[in-house]
Amino acid sequence: MSEVDEIVRRYERRKERGMELGVSIYSELLPNVYLSRQEKERTIIRWIRKCGLEPLSEKRLLEIGCGNGSDLLWLMHLGFNPDNLVANELIEERALVTRSRLPSGIQVLSGDASELPLEPESFDIVYQSMVFTSVLDDAFRQKLADHIWALAKPGGGILWYDFLYSNPRNPDVVGMPLRRVRELFPDAEVLSWRLTLAPPLSRLVTRFHGALYGLFDVFPFLRTHVLCWIKKKGACGVCNGLRKGSSGPGSESSRALKGHVQMMCRNDVHTVVSVHQRAFPNFFLTVLGPRFLEQLYMGLLDEPDPIAFVYKTAEGATIGFVAGSKNVRGVYFRILLRRAPQLVLVSFRQRVWKLAVFRRFLETIRDSRRSGSSGILMSIAVLPDSQRCGAGKQLVWAFLKRSNVLGVRQVMLSTDAFNNEATNAFYRDLGFTLERETTDAGGRALNVYTIGTRDVAPDRRPPAASG
C-alpha cells in the first residue's frame, strides 16, 4: 500500500478516535478548540505584520491539505483575494465539502499534494497546517517538501503550522521539531513562533474556565505547536527595486523610493517592532524583546496627541517609522504607569528582569522625568535594505511638522556619539544642532541634538540630506 493510501487510512482512524460521547474533540464549539484557533490566527496576523506582506489581495496562496476550507475562509476575511487562492485536499469527500463552502473563484484540486500540476514559483505563500505530522514515510515527506518548495516564489515561502512532539499514544502521527523542518528545507530562512497549549492540558483546564487557557499558555514549555515562515531566499519586489537603484552600500539611490508617510496606528505596531529589531539588533530596548517593544510603542500611541509615523512603499510594505512625544518630561514614566501590567508580564515572559537590566530601565525612567519641556524624537528606523532613499528624511520632516502643529517649539533627540558618523551627519544636514554630549545609564556616550520647529511650515519640503 502506498504512503498516500496510508495517510487516508490514518485520517479515518483519527476521525474515529476523535469522538467522545458522540461529539468530536475537534469541534469548534469546544473552548479549547476555539481558543487554540484564535491563538493561531493572532500569530498569523503577527507574521503578516512582521514580514510586511500587505496588501494581501495581491498575494497568491496555495493551501495543501485544506480539510473543509475553514482556514481559507478566514484568510479571505483577512483580505486575500479568492481569485488568488488555490486549495488542495487529498480526500475526495473533504474536497467536495470544500468546493461547496468556498467561492467559485477559488480553485479546489483533489489528490496528492506532491503531484499537483502547478507552475513552479507561482505562489507567494504555500500553506500547510497539520499535514506533515501525518506523513510517516521519510522519502515521501521529502518529496512533498521539495514539491511545495518548488511552487514558492523567490522571496516567498511556506507558512507551516504543525506540532513538535510525537504522541506515544498515537502511532499515526510523528512530531516535527524545528530541526526536522530545517532538514526538509536546507536552503530556507526559518522564522518561528511557539504556540498552542498542549491539547490534553487545554481540554482539561477549559472544562473549569476558558480563561485558564491563557493562564497556562503563558509558559512556553506547555506549548506544543509551532508556526514557521520558511522563506525562500531572494529579494522581494521592494528590495529588488532598491538594489537596482543603488550603486553601493553607502551611496545615494539614483531614484527616490516610491512611497508615502502616514500616521502610525495600532495595527502598524507589529511591523514597527520588526523594523526596530532589524535596524537596532543589539540595542538596549531590542534586548528587552519584541513583546516589550510592542507595549512600548502601544504606550506611545496612548499619549495625548502622539507623534508617530510610518513609511509605506507603493506596495504597502512598512519599511520605516518615527515615534516620540510632544513632552519629553516623564514620557517613559507615563508609559510605565499606563501599561504597567502588560510590561511586567511580557518582561517576565522574556526573562529580562535581571538586576542590571531592571536598574538601567529605572534609570532611563528617572532621567526622562528630569528632562526639559521639549518634544522628543525617541526612535527612528528604516530597514537596512531601504536606507539612503529618502524615507528617513521624510519621516523626520513629518515628525517636525506634526510637532509644530501641536505647539512644540523645540524637538530633541539623542544618538551614539562614536562610530556613528553617518547618523550624526544625517541629523546635522537636516538642521539639528548639537546641544551637548552626555552618557546614558549604561555608560553609552551620546550626542544630544535639538531643532526648532517654528520654521517648519506645513507646505515646506524637507531639505536635501544624505540619508
Beta strands, then each sheet from edge to edge (+ up, - down):
strand 1: 19-20
strand 2: 23-24
strand 3: 61-64
strand 4: 85-89
strand 5: 107-110
strand 6: 123-129
strand 7: 152-163
strand 8: 188-197
strand 9: 223-232
strand 10: 259-263
strand 11: 307-313
strand 12: 318-325
strand 13: 375-382
strand 14: 410-416
strand 15: 433-439
strand 16: 445-452
sheet 1: 1+ 2-
sheet 2: 5+ 4+ 3+ 6+ 7+ 9- 8+
sheet 3: 10+ 11- 12+ 13- 14- 16+ 15-
end
